[in-house]
Amino acid sequence: MGQSWRLDIFHFTGAFTGEFPVAWFVTMLLFAVLGGVGMATTIDWYAEAQRIQSAKTVRDASYGLWTGTALILVRDSLWAIAVLGFFTLYPNIQNRSEYEVGWFKMGFEFLPAGMVGFFFATILAIHFSTISSHLNLGALYATRDLYQHYVNPQASEKRLVWVGRLSTLGLLLGSFLMGSMMQEITKWLIFALWLMAAGVWLPNLLQVIWWRFNAWGFLSAWIANLGTSWLVVWVLPAYGVLPQLPDYQQFWLLMGLGTIVFLPVTLLTPPENMDHLVKFYVMTRPVGWWGPVRREAERRGLLQPEPKRDPAAGFIRRRWTPDAANAWSREDWIAAVFSALGYLFIIVGGTLSLLGSMMGYITLALGIAASAFMYWVIDPKLRAVSADYEEKQKEHLKRLESITRWEKQ
């Protein structure tokens, strides 16, 4: 067919030109790797939050989160094969909207008869689950967060049920209206899931790494992004004021415009309550610029001054005390870097391995090796933190049991 070059996932069209430039790839890589810090991707964190909260120890939560993400990458490798196969088998499609049915076209044309039914059932399940979850989520916001919180705090359960039903109906009718206006679903998805989050991507990071960032800064970033995203993507290009930029350039432009708004607002408004900041810092020990909060926590006796690193511990420390393990250290940074490298090599190597590429096998092996090294570096620290956590949990349960017995008597 002469189209096998399309199977090369690194076949860039240039640094900044063409449909697949290096700049687009770097932007997406940055967005994905840093997106997990502070929930900066804004989606797909609900399952991870449940996994963390249901874990027995910090160590279990950490590995559960890491393994869950790794499994998602393996799944995405299988999807990537289908996408690359579609572009290879149908290279001359001119209408962009035809690419949106590529997944279905591949399934119905190449799956055997017995699998087509399963494929069709899967398509229905995907769509129904997505629609129902978003309708329920939207109705929840409208009912609890808006109506009950601001309009009628004393509303009965019966009234709240009716408000939820009407909200669901309104969302459904609104989605039908928006759907009838769309000519290319992909463009709207990029706008809704990526570009509309561009202005709050950096604030989502700052809220967990900078103590001075406050609610006013986040609110201003969100409001500003609602307006600038529509202007940059749709309104200004339609009137010729701004050229139609590639989506990755729109992302950086929107992030810059949001920064111009939220940074002055943050600095001109008071910081968050120091009691809340100290409580958050003591419980989570976030990385970043938390110096004043750390010093206040030490002044209140909630934290001990950070111990100096023992030179005899070596470049990578293997033995930890609970207090030392709770503080950020060199080992955390090493583990973070090799974790990201492991993820990257696993998804790239997994995809290329399924294509029978020797480079894919090598890359996948590098991903496994990077992940194993990450585990070797961070596991002693997680064990120390988890052991301390379990001891404190046992003491807490004993106190609860004694209180319960005293109340019964």
C-alpha positions, -999 to +999 in steps of 0.1 A: +000+000+000+030+023+005+015+037+037+034+017+063+052+049+073+020+059+090+026+032+116+056+052+128+043+071+159+073+095+156+068+104+120+066+141+127+057+166+100+081+192+113+090+212+144+059+235+142+044+227+108+020+201+094-007+181+111+017+163+135+045+187+146+069+180+174+055+210+193+021+193+195+036+161+208+057+180+235+026+199+246+005+168+250+034+151+268+037+180+292+000+181+297-002+144+305+029+141+327+023+171+348-015+167+347-016+144+377-002+171+399-031+188+416-057+171+393-045+194+364-061+172+338-095+178+355-109+144+343-106+107+352-096+113+388-128+099+405-117+063+402-082+071+414-096+090+444-117+060+453-087+037+449-066+059+472-092+062+499-100+025+500-063+014+504-051+000+537-018+020+539+000+047+521+021+021+503-009+003+490-025+036+479+007+046+460+011+013+442-026+010+435-026+044+419+006+037+399-007+003+387-041+016+377-024+042+355-001+016+340-031-006+331-047+024+314-016+029+293-016-008+283-053-003+272-044+028+253-017+009+235-043-014+221-064+016+211-034+032+194-029+002+172-065+005+159-060+042+153-027+037+134-042+009+115-072+030+104-049+058+091-028+033+073-058+015+056-077+047+048-050+073+039-070+094+014-099+106+035-103+143+029-133+150+052-121+152+088-156+142+101-151+108+084-122+101+107-146+103+136-162+070+126-129+053+120-132+032+152-166+019+141-155+014+104-126-007+115-147-029+137-176-035+113-154-042+083-126-063+098-141-082+128-155-117+122-192-121+122-194-135+157-174-105+172-195-078+155-223-083+179-200-079+209-185-048+193-219-033+187-229-040+223-196-024+235-204+007+215-238+010+231-224+004+266-198+031+260-223+057+249-250+049+274-226+048+303-211+082+293-244+098+288-260+085+320-229+094+341-228+130+328-265+135+331-264+123+367-233+144+375-248+175+360-281+170+378-262+165+411-244+199+406-276+216+397-295+201+427-270+200+455-244+226+447-267+253+432-304+248+442-300+235+477-269+255+486-280+289+473-317+289+464-335+267+489-313+252+517-344+239+535-358+220+505-373+186+512-360+154+497-391+152+475-385+187+461-348+179+455-358+148+436-380+168+413-353+194+408-329+166+399-354+152+373-360+186+357-322+193+357-317+160+339-343+168+313-328+203+308-293+188+303-307+162+279-325+188+258-294+211+259-272+183+247-295+176+218-294+213+209-256+214+210-253+181+191-274+195+163-250+224+160-218+203+157-203+194+124-171+179+138-173+161+171-135+159+175-131+197+174-157+202+201-142+174+222-108+191+220-124+224+229-144+210+259-119+186+274-086+203+266-089+240+256-115+249+281-092+235+307-061+254+294-068+285+316-071+264+348-044+239+340-017+260+357-039+271+387-046+234+393-009+229+397-003+260+417-030+251+443-008+223+456+027+236+451+023+274+461+010+284+494+000+319+483-024+308+456-059+313+468-096+307+459-099+341+443-071+333+419-086+300+409-121+316+405-107+344+384-088+319+362-119+298+357-142+328+348-115+343+325-110+310+307-147+306+300-146+339+280-112+337+264-116+301+253-146+310+232-130+341+218-097+324+208-112+293+194-144+304+178-153+341+178-121+360+169-111+336+140-147+338+126-143+376+123-108+375+110-093+392+141-072+362+150-059+335+126-071+299+131-044+285+153-035+249+158-049+235+190-016+233+208-009+270+201-044+278+214-036+259+246-005+279+253-022+312+244-051+305+267-028+295+295-009+328+290-041+349+290-053+331+321-020+338+339-023+375+331-057+375+350-052+351+379-017+361+390-025+398+398-058+387+414-040+362+436-014+387+448-039+415+454-062+394+475-054+380+510-040+344+513-060+316+526-065+311+563-032+301+578-050+275+600-063+257+569-030+259+552-011+245+582-036+217+585-033+209+548+005+210+549+008+188+580-015+162+565-001+161+530+035+175+530+032+189+495+062+197+474+068+233+462+069+267+478+054+262+513+081+279+534+060+302+555+034+275+561+061+250+571+077+275+595+043+282+611+036+245+615+070+241+633+063+271+655+030+255+666+048+223+674+030+203+647+062+195+628+098+191+638+125+209+618+135+189+588+165+168+597+197+172+577+205+144+554+230+119+568+260+117+544+265+081+555+231+072+540+245+073+505+232+088+473+200+068+476+189+062+511+177+027+520+168+030+557+142+055+569+126+068+601+089+078+598+097+115+603+124+115+576+103+094+553+074+119+555+096+148+541+103+153+504+138+141+495+160+133+466+145+098+464+110+113+457+124+133+428+142+103+414+111+081+417+089+108+401+113+111+370+116+073+365+079+068+371+072+092+342+098+076+320+084+042+328+049+053+318+062+068+285+083+038+276+055+014+284+029+030+262+053+036+233+070+003+237+037-015+241+023+000+209+054-007+188+057-042+202+022-051+190+034-040+156+063-064+158+090-037+160+123-046+177+126-010+189+092-016+206+105-046+225+136-026+236+115+004+246+090-018+265+120-034+283+133+001+292+099+010+306+098-021+328+134-014+340+126+022+348+095+011+367+115-015+386+142+011+395+115+035+407+101+007+430+136+000+443+142+037+452+109+046+468+097+013+484+118+016+516+104+051+522+068+040+516+073+010+540+085+034+567+055+058+562+030+029+561+044+012+592+040+045+611+005+050+597-006+015+608+007+020+643-011+053+646-043+037+632-041+009+658-038+035+686-067+055+672-089+023+670-080+014+706-090+049+718-123+046+699-130+012+714-123+025+749-146+055+744-173+032+731-171+009+761-172+039+785-203+053+768-220+019+770-213+017+807 
